[in-house]
Amino acid sequence: MAKKAKKEAAKKVTKKPASAGGMAKKYATRSDLGAPASVAIDRMAEPMRSMARAIDKAIRAVSKKVQDRVAWGNAGYIVDGKDLFAISECSDRVNLYIGNGALLDNAEGVLEGTGKTMRHVKVRSVEQAQGAAVKKLLKESVAMAKADDRNAWK
């Protein structure tokens, strides 16, 4: 009788909790997933919205083959089939993410980050977003992506 009780107790300890059920938790799909980038930009508060619009305009000026969409709640840009840029809102600025930024010349010192390939620029004004440093990085990034057959984020 004692052996049977020990076996029953061992089974109870090793069982998974009823709530786990062995199934992975499912998350709801974002309603804005794949929407135009303007959806994410329009949702931003001022003055970040104006900064993001200036960056959006600069990205579109660099290449005619720009596709935009919302991904992870941020404005994302695909240029010539490569995920290259993203814009996200912060409390006092916007970040411009450059997928191949680690490979670019950072002579102006505006690129930040330590990732394998990606870098970001902290944009704190519309003037900075429209500035020569940001435009130069965008042009160099697109040129490098065209020369390289890999996806920028990989």
Secondary structure, DSSP 8 states (H G I E B T S, - for coil): -HHHHHHHHHHHHHS--TTTTT--------TTTT--HHHHHHTS-TTHHHHHHHHHHHHHHH-S-EEEEEETTEEEEEETTEEEEEEEE-SS-EEEEETTGGGS--TTS-EE---SS-EEEEE-SHHHHTSHHHHHHHHHHHHHHHH--S-TT-
